């Protein structure tokens, strides 16, 4: 006999919430879940979506406030999906846990290390551990490859690298009131960026590759060195260049940017003693052996939202012990992001002569492109060549930062945002 559908609420209808609404339509047709209710403070603005998603036919109740929705529907729910602005995650997570509801919380859970610890403590009272929606951790091929790494098939892990270029137009940074911002109007940390938000999945993946000895383990950090830059006219950074040393002595090098135009890429590389593994997200993986032999294996189709829902349903039914990423598993990611700011100490604007504005093919979106940046990031990831030093982009070198300095983060961000 099939288990009953998981009864779900989604907070929000705009932005990434749409991906969850569409996933639930698919999962409902298979009898795996049912959307009971949803809410949005501008629910009327999404009338077309409500029609497209057939809310009336499916019996989905719509509210304008999540607290009203929870008060009215808690007894009909098993879990709540929270794909809302980062600054709202903690309060919404607490409201759901206090009502005995499981939570699927979109990444990042928060980018404030202190707030994360409070959320971890709140989750101690949850009926099942909260899932943080880092999309790619449950990929079967990824899990199998990490098991091979942990088994020692490729020798000791030496380095984990990430090169990620995602063009984002000016429109992207105007999509809402917090895009590219460091702080909320009342002074709470947002830290929206390529590292903290858009490409957080891949940063989290890099920490996953370097974590052990357990499969579901992420690398803890000794120290971090970073350079942060911007080309777009934003408060925060659109380019992160980071090097970290983990507690087990592995080196991480990560380079991410939105300050580019053209094709995107996200390449994860794991350098082991006896082989180098390259993971092209959504495409293929390649294993290069010292004798020159290469194995190239295509990655099977994978729908991250649907498969993360299914995996969390198994957790709720106690078919598996834990979700793929718990709040406590997000700690290395939140620390890495925070330490990047503390190490850099500034967000450097790229030299004006390097920045050019480019249109897409339809000439509807304007992109800020930094000439030579892609080559500089590639050199950093491959060889550790710091652009700030090699190209003279910074007047002061970045320094090493450790988790002991995390209490300084709020003061630094206040300074970077012009609050002090």
TIPA-719200 format. One record per residue (C-alpha): x, y negated, z negated. Coordinates in steps of 0.2 Angstrom, whole numbers, padded with zeros to 4 digits, always signed. Layout:
XYZ/...
***
This chain:
+0000+0000+0000/+0007-0017+0005/+0009-0030-0010/-0003-0044-0010/+0002-0060-0002/+0013-0072-0012/+0002-0088-0016/+0011-0104-0011/+0011-0123-0013/+0022-0134-0003/+0025-0152-0009/+0026-0163+0006/+0021-0162+0024/+0034-0173+0032/+0053-0170+0036/+0059-0153+0032/+0043-0148+0024/+0037-0145+0042/+0049-0131+0044/+0041-0122+0028/+0023-0126+0034/+0027-0118+0051/+0036-0103+0043/+0021-0100+0032/+0010-0099+0047/+0020-0085+0054/+0021-0076+0037/+0003-0077+0034/-0001-0068+0050/+0009-0054+0044/+0000-0054+0027/+0016-0058+0017/+0011-0075+0010/-0003-0088+0009/-0003-0107+0008/-0015-0112-0005/-0012-0130-0006/+0000-0144-0001/+0001-0163-0005/+0009-0179+0001/+0007-0197-0005/+0003-0201+0013/-0007-0186+0017/-0018-0196+0030/-0003-0200+0040/-0001-0181+0044/-0019-0178+0050/-0012-0172+0067/-0001-0159+0058/-0016-0154+0047/-0026-0150+0063/-0011-0141+0071/-0008-0131+0056/-0026-0126+0055/-0028-0131+0036/-0047-0131+0037/-0047-0114+0045/-0034-0107+0032/-0043-0115+0017/-0028-0125+0012/-0032-0139+0000/-0023-0156+0002/-0019-0168-0012/-0010-0185-0013/+0000-0181-0028/+0010-0166-0033/+0005-0167-0051/-0014-0167-0047/-0011-0152-0036/-0002-0143-0049/-0015-0147-0062/-0029-0141-0050/-0021-0126-0043/-0008-0118-0055/-0019-0103-0059/-0020-0099-0040/-0001-0100-0037/+0014-0089-0038/+0027-0101-0032/+0030-0119-0026/+0041-0125-0012/+0050-0142-0015/+0057-0149+0002/+0056-0167-0004/+0069-0182-0006/+0084-0176-0017/+0080-0189-0031/+0063-0181-0034/+0070-0163-0036/+0073-0163-0054/+0056-0169-0060/+0046-0159-0048/+0056-0143-0053/+0053-0146-0071/+0034-0149-0068/+0033-0132-0059/+0043-0122-0072/+0033-0130-0086/+0018-0122-0078/+0026-0105-0076/+0028-0106-0057/+0043-0100-0047/+0052-0113-0037/+0060-0112-0019/+0070-0128-0020/+0077-0135-0004/+0096-0139-0004/+0104-0149-0012/+0096-0146-0029/+0104-0163-0034/+0121-0171-0031/+0122-0177-0049/+0133-0164-0059/+0125-0170-0075/+0107-0168-0068/+0112-0151-0061/+0116-0145-0079/+0099-0151-0085/+0090-0142-0071/+0100-0126-0075/+0094-0127-0093/+0076-0130-0087/+0077-0114-0076/+0081-0104-0092/+0062-0104-0095/+0057-0100-0077/+0047-0084-0073/+0060-0080-0060/+0076-0089-0056/+0074-0104-0044/+0080-0101-0026/+0090-0115-0019/+0087-0115+0000/+0105-0114+0006/+0100-0106+0023/+0114-0094+0028/+0119-0084+0012/+0107-0070+0016/+0112-0067+0034/+0115-0048+0034/+0131-0050+0045/+0138-0063+0033/+0135-0052+0018/+0143-0037+0026/+0158-0047+0032/+0161-0053+0014/+0160-0036+0007/+0174-0031+0019/+0184-0045+0013/+0181-0041-0005/+0185-0023-0002/+0203-0028+0004/+0201-0023+0022/+0209-0039+0028/+0221-0041+0014/+0221-0055+0001/+0211-0071+0005/+0222-0086+0008/+0211-0100+0015/+0193-0104+0019/+0191-0118+0032/+0176-0128+0039/+0175-0139+0055/+0158-0146+0057/+0153-0160+0069/+0135-0165+0070/+0131-0181+0080/+0118-0192+0071/+0111-0207+0079/+0107-0224+0071/+0089-0218+0070/+0094-0203+0059/+0100-0216+0046/+0084-0225+0047/+0072-0210+0045/+0068-0215+0027/+0073-0226+0013/+0087-0215+0006/+0096-0209+0021/+0115-0213+0019/+0112-0221+0002/+0123-0218-0013/+0110-0224-0026/+0091-0225-0029/+0085-0243-0032/+0085-0239-0051/+0103-0233-0050/+0101-0214-0050/+0113-0204-0039/+0108-0199-0021/+0125-0197-0012/+0116-0193+0004/+0129-0188+0017/+0135-0175+0030/+0143-0165+0015/+0129-0168+0002/+0114-0165+0013/+0114-0162+0032/+0129-0149+0032/+0128-0144+0014/+0124-0126+0021/+0141-0124+0029/+0150-0132+0014/+0141-0119+0002/+0146-0105+0015/+0164-0110+0013/+0164-0109-0006/+0155-0092-0004/+0168-0085+0007/+0181-0089-0006/+0171-0083-0021/+0174-0066-0029/+0176-0053-0035/+0157-0051-0035/+0147-0053-0018/+0135-0066-0025/+0149-0078-0031/+0156-0095-0026/+0173-0102-0028/+0177-0113-0043/+0189-0127-0041/+0205-0132-0048/+0207-0148-0040/+0201-0158-0024/+0209-0171-0013/+0198-0180-0001/+0196-0195+0012/+0179-0202+0015/+0175-0213+0030/+0161-0222+0039/+0157-0228+0056/+0139-0231+0054/+0133-0246+0045/+0127-0237+0030/+0131-0237+0011/+0138-0220+0010/+0150-0210+0020/+0147-0201+0037/+0164-0192+0037/+0171-0180+0024/+0189-0173+0024/+0193-0162+0009/+0206-0150+0003/+0203-0140-0013/+0212-0126-0022/+0201-0113-0030/+0204-0105-0047/+0211-0090-0039/+0223-0100-0029/+0215-0100-0012/+0215-0116-0001/+0200-0124+0006/+0200-0137+0020/+0184-0144+0026/+0181-0158+0039/+0163-0164+0042/+0157-0179+0052/+0142-0187+0059/+0153-0201+0068/+0153-0192+0085/+0143-0190+0101/+0140-0175+0112/+0139-0157+0107/+0139-0151+0089/+0149-0137+0081/+0151-0128+0065/+0165-0116+0063/+0169-0107+0047/+0186-0098+0047/+0193-0086+0033/+0212-0083+0034/+0217-0067+0025/+0234-0059+0023/+0231-0047+0038/+0218-0055+0048/+0209-0071+0052/+0190-0071+0053/+0180-0085+0063/+0162-0087+0060/+0153-0098+0073/+0136-0100+0064/+0122-0095+0076/+0133-0087+0089/+0146-0075+0085/+0161-0069+0073/+0178-0065+0079/+0191-0055+0069/+0209-0058+0075/+0223-0045+0069/+0241-0049+0068/+0245-0037+0083/+0234-0049+0095/+0219-0038+0095/+0203-0047+0093/+0185-0041+0089/+0171-0052+0095/+0154-0048+0088/+0138-0057+0092/+0127-0063+0078/+0109-0056+0078/+0094-0068+0079/+0091-0075+0062/+0077-0087+0056/+0084-0095+0040/+0068-0102+0033/+0057-0086+0036/+0071-0074+0030/+0074-0085+0015/+0055-0084+0011/+0055-0066+0013/+0070-0063+0002/+0063-0074-0012/+0046-0064-0011/+0056-0049-0015/+0064-0057-0030/+0047-0063-0036/+0041-0045-0034/+0056-0039-0044/+0062-0028-0029/+0079-0037-0030/+0087-0044-0046/+0090-0062-0041/+0088-0075-0027/+0102-0078-0015/+0107-0094-0023/+0102-0099-0040/+0104-0116-0048/+0120-0111-0057/+0127-0104-0040/+0126-0122-0034/+0138-0129-0047/+0154-0127-0036/+0145-0136-0021/+0139-0150-0032/+0156-0152-0040/+0166-0152-0024/+0155-0165-0017/+0157-0176-0033/+0176-0173-0033/+0177-0179-0015/+0171-0196-0021/+0182-0196-0036/+0197-0191-0026/+0195-0203-0012/+0190-0218-0023/+0183-0228-0008/+0174-0226+0008/+0185-0232+0022/+0177-0240+0037/+0185-0233+0053/+0196-0245+0062/+0184-0256+0073/+0194-0253+0089/+0191-0234+0087/+0172-0235+0086/+0161-0236+0101/+0143-0235+0103/+0136-0222+0115/+0118-0218+0121/+0111-0201+0123/+0105-0195+0140/+0088-0203+0138/+0096-0219+0131/+0084-0219+0117/+0097-0216+0103/+0113-0225+0099/+0128-0215+0092/+0143-0222+0083/+0158-0212+0090/+0176-0213+0083/+0189-0210+0097/+0201-0197+0092/+0192-0191+0077/+0188-0174+0083/+0206-0171+0087/+0211-0178+0069/+0199-0167+0060/+0204-0151+0070/+0222-0155+0065/+0218-0157+0047/+0208-0141+0046/+0221-0131+0056/+0237-0138+0048/+0232-0150+0033/+0237-0166+0042/+0228-0180+0033/+0221-0193+0046/+0223-0207+0033/+0242-0204+0032/+0245-0199+0050/+0235-0212+0058/+0236-0226+0046/+0217-0226+0043/+0219-0229+0024/+0230-0241+0014/+0230-0230-0002/+0232-0211-0001/+0219-0200-0010/+0223-0192-0026/+0219-0175-0034/+0203-0175-0044/+0198-0162-0057/+0181-0157-0065/+0187-0166-0081/+0184-0182-0072/+0166-0179-0067/+0160-0191-0081/+0168-0205-0071/+0157-0202-0056/+0142-0213-0060/+0154-0228-0063/+0163-0225-0047/+0147-0224-0037/+0140-0240-0045/+0156-0248-0039/+0155-0241-0022/+0137-0247-0020/+0142-0265-0026/+0132-0263-0043/+0148-0268-0053/
***
